[in-house]
Amino acid sequence: MNEFRGGENTPSEPVRKVLPELPLRPLLACLLTNGVIPLAGGDESLTRKVRSLSDDLLDSNNDLAHSDLAPRLEQLVSHMERVGSEHLAVREALLNLLRLIIANIQELVIDDNWLHGQVLAITKAFSGPLDLGTLNDVGQQLREVIDKQSRLKRELGEAQSRLKAMLAGFIDRLSAITGTTDEYNELLGRSARRIGEANNIADLSEVVGELMLGTRQAQESTLRAGQELAALRERVDNSNREIMRLQRELDAASRLVRHDPLTGVLNRKGLAEAITREVSRTHRKRTPLCIALLDIDNFKKLNDAYGHGFGDETLRHFARTVTQTLRPQDVVARYGGEEFIILLPDTPLDAASSILTRLQRELCDRVFYAPDNERLSIAFSAGISLFFPDEEPETTISRADEAMYAAKRAGKNRVLSHPAVNGGDASARFSGA
């Protein structure tokens, strides 16, 4: 209830409307102290104004009226708008600088696939409004990938160094064989001359003895060299296999930034790369491309009933069924939460609808139990749209999203395709599978 100073005010006296004592004044003081001051960003003038007003609000002896409070709040709002504008400008300038640095790095590492993947992940994080959770997830993911890649790259470098050393030894061994062969050839030539100059059996016997000794030494040297080369070749093969294994692990580590860690299917960054690839292929081959958006029905109820751990297992079961049922050329990605996107290349709308209907049946047939051993039926609603060559893929996804929500409104557990033709009305009626 509002209080008025001076209970016997006459009509000619101005009325001062005083702020109520509780709870507005302490709450407003708390908002100013804990909410505004942290946003002041070191602006001492703004901080002093906030603290002064907060102290007046908390002073029980200060009958602070609305007419006194309003101008001071207006000054604070004006001051905060200036500070906020400066902070936003600085923040945007820093983000632009970071984007520029990332773009330059991306150009420099175009042939380095694993680093290129990390740069794309960071670029994706900064492409839209900043979200602390997303940034933390990307940061943690990149730290894990960087740690693993650092170890793998170090091991790969060591393996390559060993291979270089073995190849150098191989060349030295070949040089030694060549030297031995040259010495033996020289011995043969010298023996031939001595045979031609021999005058008696004794001379010939000496030449034959020297020739037999040289032949035996050359034979032993060649045999030894052959054995050494065989062992060296085995070590080279083993080292090469080790390098190939490390390279595969390095490639797998690079794929971590493209796949959803929970379900194993592509994440949104991996999806963006796949869309770019499939759109390019569609333009090149002039074949149809359908994009489907799937949403698991009643997923929130499952989470609420059995907990988030079971919800995660549901998502894994769903993604596993989808990847095992679809064709090898189809692409599956987790779009967010319980939503998934499927790219269906070389597929017109009617065939895409048939594929998803078959997926629904397969999902229904697969055994899936709740923690209380109750058999559950996992279903999804889906919308499909055909990609047109002169539009952005986001437009196609938007149409698929409209069709998916139409399937939800129509009773769930169904597949609807968006019938819009190129340039047609996006609000056209939907058709069932």
Stockholm file with secondary structure:
# STOCKHOLM 1.0

chainA/1-433         MNEFRGGENTPSEPVRKVLPELPLRPLLACLLTNGVIPLAGGDESLTRKVRSLSDDLLDSNNDLAHSDLAPRLEQLVSHMERVGSEHLAVREALLNLLRLIIANIQELVIDDNWLHGQVLAITKAFSGPLDLGTLNDVGQQLREVIDKQSRLKRELGEAQSRLKAMLAGFIDRLSAITGTTDEYNELLGRSARRIGEANNIADLSEVVGELMLGTRQAQESTLRAGQELAALRERVDNSNREIMRLQRELDAASRLVRHDPLTGVLNRKGLAEAITREVSRTHRKRTPLCIALLDIDNFKKLNDAYGHGFGDETLRHFARTVTQTLRPQDVVARYGGEEFIILLPDTPLDAASSILTRLQRELCDRVFYAPDNERLSIAFSAGISLFFPDEEPETTISRADEAMYAAKRAGKNRVLSHPAVNGGDASARFSGA
#=GR chainA/1-433 SS CCEESCTTCCTTSCCCEECCTTTHHHHHHHHIIIIIGGGSTTCHHHHHHHHHHHHHHHCTTCCCBHHHHHHHHHHHHHHHHHHHHHHHHHHHHHHHHHHHHHHHHHHHTTTCHHHHHHHHHHHHHTSSSCCHHHHHHHHHHHHHHHHHHHHHHHHHHHHHHHHHHHHHHHHHHHHHHHHHHHHHHHHHHHHHHHHHHCCSHHHHHHHHHHHHHHHHHHHHHHHHHHHHHHHHHHHHHHHHHHHHHHHHHHHHHHHGGGBCTTTSSBCHHHHHHHHHHHHHHHHHHTCCEEEEEEEETTHHHHHHHHCHHHHHHHHHHHHHHHHHHSCTTCEEEEEETTEEEEEEETCCHHHHHHHHHHHHHHHHHSCCBCTTSCBCCCCEEEEEEECCTTSCHHHHHHHHHHHHHHHHHTTSSCEEECCCCTTCCTTCCCEEC
#=GC SS_cons         CCEESCTTCCTTSCCCEECCTTTHHHHHHHHIIIIIGGGSTTCHHHHHHHHHHHHHHHCTTCCCBHHHHHHHHHHHHHHHHHHHHHHHHHHHHHHHHHHHHHHHHHHHTTTCHHHHHHHHHHHHHTSSSCCHHHHHHHHHHHHHHHHHHHHHHHHHHHHHHHHHHHHHHHHHHHHHHHHHHHHHHHHHHHHHHHHHHCCSHHHHHHHHHHHHHHHHHHHHHHHHHHHHHHHHHHHHHHHHHHHHHHHHHHHHHHHGGGBCTTTSSBCHHHHHHHHHHHHHHHHHHTCCEEEEEEEETTHHHHHHHHCHHHHHHHHHHHHHHHHHHSCTTCEEEEEETTEEEEEEETCCHHHHHHHHHHHHHHHHHSCCBCTTSCBCCCCEEEEEEECCTTSCHHHHHHHHHHHHHHHHHTTSSCEEECCCCTTCCTTCCCEEC
//
